[in-house]
Amino acid sequence: MTASTHEITEALRRAGVADARTDALTVGMYSTDASLYRVPPRAVVLPRETGEIEATLAVARDLGVPLTARGGGTSCAGNAVGPGIVVDTSRYMNRVLEVDVDDAGDGSALVESGAVHATLQAEARRVGLRFGPDPSSHSRCTVGGMIGNNACGNRALGYGRTSDNILAMDLLTAAGSHLTATTGVAGGPPSLTGDDALVTRLTELRDAHLETIRTEFGTFGRQVSGYALEHLAPERGLDIGRMLVGSEGTLAMATHARVRLVSDPPATALAVLGFPDIYAAGDVAHLLKGLGAVAAEGIDSRIVDVVRVRRGPQAVPDLPRGAAWMLVEVPGETTADAVASAERICREIDSLDARVVTDPAQARSLWRIREDGAGLSARSQRDRPAHAGWEDAAVPPARLGDYLRAFDDLLEEHDVQGLPYGHFGDGCLHIRLDIELDTPGAQERYRSLVEEAADLVAAHGGSLSGEHGDGRARSALLPRMYGPETIALFGAVKHAFDPTNLLNPGVLVDPAPAEADLRIPAAHKVAVPLAFGYPEDGGDFSQAVHRCTGVGKCRAAGTSTTVMCPSYQATGEEKDSTRGRARALQEMLNGTTVTGGWRSPEVHEALDLCLSCKGCASDCPTGVDMATYKSEALHQTWKGRLRPRSHYSLGRLPQLARIASRAPRLVNAMTSLPGLKKLTLPAAGVDPRRNLPTFAPETFRTWARREGMIASAPQMARADHPVALFVDSFTDHFSPHVGRATVAVLREAGFSPFVPAEAMCCGLTLISTGQLDAAKSTLDDAARVLAPATHAGIPVLGMEPSCTAALRHDLPRLVDSAAARTVSTNVRTVAELLGTAIDEGRWSAPDLTGTEVVAQPHCHQHAVMSWSADEALLARTGATVTRLGGCCGLAGNFGVELGHYDVSVQVAELQLLPAIRQAGTDTVLLADGFSCQTQIADLSEREGVHLVELLSRDA
């Protein structure tokens, strides 16, 4: 490959390719997928239609540049990275073009290859149908990616693999031929049209190797490794189309597909079986398909414990006794039929304990554990990073238990651990392994482990891949599974389709060693002192940003309980996803594509539209906390230098508010003068379309002093049920009515609220602008003031969610002291305290039956404290509550800063503003966060109210 980047760019431009990118940020982001591998491309093409793909292929042929197809970038095996041009169809070619229903009630859909599975599924459900395969990455994986890997998912027992559900495909070969592959549409014979010579050559290869094809392929359902040559056999009708599914973009590139749609069963039920260990679950898994299961998924206590730690005990419903479980879904014509089938499984399968889950919310919680497996397992029980690469082996289901025992023995020999889970009914095991890749000799240890693992799978009659494909992770291991004749046959098939080796070279045929191009060993440690402690990552920033394994949940459409990643949902740009930002930081640490360190333009371009909402801290299954990483990057970039204007105006807002509070009426009058906003706000780095908040005529602390609420810790301790109020800057200066309502509600509930004598701040605005030395000093003072109360057993109550989250989350990570740790663990929300009062019989929630509430939980509360206590409290009031997901779009200083207004409004349009427009005039808009209330006021004619205002009978 001798063409320069400039030559590639110019050739693509002349060919009419509208969106081709060669900038360092894009190249860095696309250098890896959800795998261990890093291969920087020369260019990234985002085609708008088939003609642009055809033109890109022509450029690749003319210049001798390899081409790799990519969908959602969720490949765990390195299938979607390559050294030439990467073609990402998910940006524009993502439409569902047709949905048809036949007379029998089934149907089909025509989709572009970049269509996301969840989008297809939503369109199918409109006509009462579904696409059968459902990978755990269904919210962001593309149909083209599923075709590339022959993806399966949880319900493959009932619906089969992708190859069982493709009716036809339009494809382009490296030579530019347009192929149409059908797989028996309307009962007709399978066929491939567009290249008769290719069909002839494949027929010759089939006839010359028929015995090998019949004996080595299609031995069990999850044999995905290599090419699916069993479909070439005469008895299968030379089904070239089905053979192409699972070829990982090495033979042709699919542009469109017609997929089979089927009816969902009228009802389903979930049997949950408990076992003493995961081996016992594996021993019986093969029996479940015969008992009518459409899904049989295995997990054990290792992954369940991670969920409890990361998301709280409430995230895991009650499970049967045991240390391992299988989730078994069965269909039925009625709910009663489905439950009866589930009860039969509970009786007939030899388990330690079992129960049938009928509550849909509990079933969703259990399935979420399974679906988030790839992310949840990204750290082992030893709290080490755990990696893909050997995460997809499958064996015949009847041999799964024996394989699990032998595999665990192998891991113990190598001192490696992981969190296993998988499609047990199909014999497929997923696991990420905590082999240390950032230490000397890592590549050799990795190669030794995966080679022995491959031998073990082969000895059990299995497949190196059960659905993720071989990619760069397992292609070099295929000779340990297949004989020399088969490996040569793979090469011959590849040559028949792609004689110049243009498409995804190095995958399946002529691969590099499994340890080549590993991403993590190429990263460098941060040499400068860090501001945050990163306790979950051993103080290592590199390990923190490499938490992102690329599973891409940040690219999923928002739901009622998911916040991340709001800017990606607004723009659709990879750089605006949590994954894209993490990749930019990883590339900064690698230092080859992003070369300027902390001050790299690429880093700040990626971080610019991060709202610091912290949604990823809870919603990312790997625990990425991009708000913290952004703050660290800003700190490292600007320390000792002249900062952007908004860092002084918005970052120092508490100090400015204290000055303004001395003459609030005068300040309000000045800021309301006509034309002042247009002159002064841009000079302060603030968008003039924003309204300035009004300073209260009396601060909350002044009111509290008049009320006699200022007290020391010993004075507080003498009262009944004392509570120390943390008076944040927003409540104090802009919303003192919220503070007064808080006092009223707490007193009604039998608490004695007090205000510490010394004013303090959580440093939130300093943290969000990366002024971390000042933030650390500010939080140190807060810990010193609050520690006497918490040592006396007095809880600290936060009224503003973002400030409460700062005390819980940021305080112990910035301030390494016993006082900081004690305070952070004793900070409570209003709902948490009131729930305690209800449980103790000291208070009952007001009756709000008939009240309609639309709730916008604050992002920081969702991420750090969770909104579950608020949800439970509101349920006790009898109010009808609609909970919104996603961010309001203002996110502290983000939506106020110059250059962010339009994206801020776009984010608000995702959920908040449509909900406001649909809400009745009597509907309560519940928004505890000052930023959420400001966004509502700025962008609508409505006002948001705090929970305490809704609950207070005296406010």
Sequence and secondary structure as in RCSB ss.txt:
>XXXX:A:sequence
MTASTHEITEALRRAGVADARTDALTVGMYSTDASLYRVPPRAVVLPRETGEIEATLAVARDLGVPLTARGGGTS
CAGNAVGPGIVVDTSRYMNRVLEVDVDDAGDGSALVESGAVHATLQAEARRVGLRFGPDPSSHSRCTVGGMIGNN
ACGNRALGYGRTSDNILAMDLLTAAGSHLTATTGVAGGPPSLTGDDALVTRLTELRDAHLETIRTEFGTFGRQVS
GYALEHLAPERGLDIGRMLVGSEGTLAMATHARVRLVSDPPATALAVLGFPDIYAAGDVAHLLKGLGAVAAEGID
SRIVDVVRVRRGPQAVPDLPRGAAWMLVEVPGETTADAVASAERICREIDSLDARVVTDPAQARSLWRIREDGAG
LSARSQRDRPAHAGWEDAAVPPARLGDYLRAFDDLLEEHDVQGLPYGHFGDGCLHIRLDIELDTPGAQERYRSLV
EEAADLVAAHGGSLSGEHGDGRARSALLPRMYGPETIALFGAVKHAFDPTNLLNPGVLVDPAPAEADLRIPAAHK
VAVPLAFGYPEDGGDFSQAVHRCTGVGKCRAAGTSTTVMCPSYQATGEEKDSTRGRARALQEMLNGTTVTGGWRS
PEVHEALDLCLSCKGCASDCPTGVDMATYKSEALHQTWKGRLRPRSHYSLGRLPQLARIASRAPRLVNAMTSLPG
LKKLTLPAAGVDPRRNLPTFAPETFRTWARREGMIASAPQMARADHPVALFVDSFTDHFSPHVGRATVAVLREAG
FSPFVPAEAMCCGLTLISTGQLDAAKSTLDDAARVLAPATHAGIPVLGMEPSCTAALRHDLPRLVDSAAARTVST
NVRTVAELLGTAIDEGRWSAPDLTGTEVVAQPHCHQHAVMSWSADEALLARTGATVTRLGGCCGLAGNFGVELGH
YDVSVQVAELQLLPAIRQAGTDTVLLADGFSCQTQIADLSEREGVHLVELLSRDA
>XXXX:A:secstr
    HHHHHHHHHHTT S EE  HHHHHHTT  SSSB    SEEE  SSHHHHHHHHHHHHHHT  EEEESSS  
SSSTT  SSEEEE TTT   EEEEEE TTS EEEEEETT BHHHHHHHHHTTTEE S B TTTTT BHHHHHHHT
  BTTHHHH  GGGSEEEEEEE TT  EEEEES GGG   EEES HHHHHHHHHHHHHTHHHHHHHS SSTT  S
S  GGGGSGGGT  HHHHHTTSTTSS EEEEEEEEEEE  SEEEEEEEEESSHHHHHHHGGGTGGGT SEEEEEE
HHHHHHHHHHH GGGS    SSSEEEEEEEEESSHHHHHHHHHHHHHHS  SEEEEE  HHHHHHHHHHHHTHHH
HTTB TTS B B SS   B  GGGHHHHHHHHHHHHHHTT  B  EEEGGGTEEE  B    SSTTHHHHHHHHH
HHHHHHHHHTT BS SSS  HHHHGGGGGGTS HHHHHHHHHHHHHH TT  BSTTSSSS   TTTTBSGGG   
  S  SS  GGGTT HHHHHTT  S  GGGS   TT    HHHHHH  GGGSHHHHHHHHHHHHH SSS SGGG 
HHHHHHHHT     HHHHHSTT   HHHHHHHHHHHHHTTS   HHHHHTTTHHHHHHHHTTSHHHHHHHHTSTT
HHHHHHHHTTB TTS      SS HHHHHHHTT EE HHHHHTSSSEEEEE  HHHHHT HHHHHHHHHHHHHTT
 EEEEESS     HHHHHTT HHHHHHHHHHHHHHHHHHHHTT  EEESSHHHHHIIIIIHHHH  SHHHHHHHT
TEE HHHHHHHHHHTTS      TT EEEE   HHIIIII SHHHHHHHHHHT EEEE  S  S TTTGGGBTT 
HHHHHHHHHHTHHHHHHHS TT EEE  SHHHHHHHHHHSS   B HHHHH S  
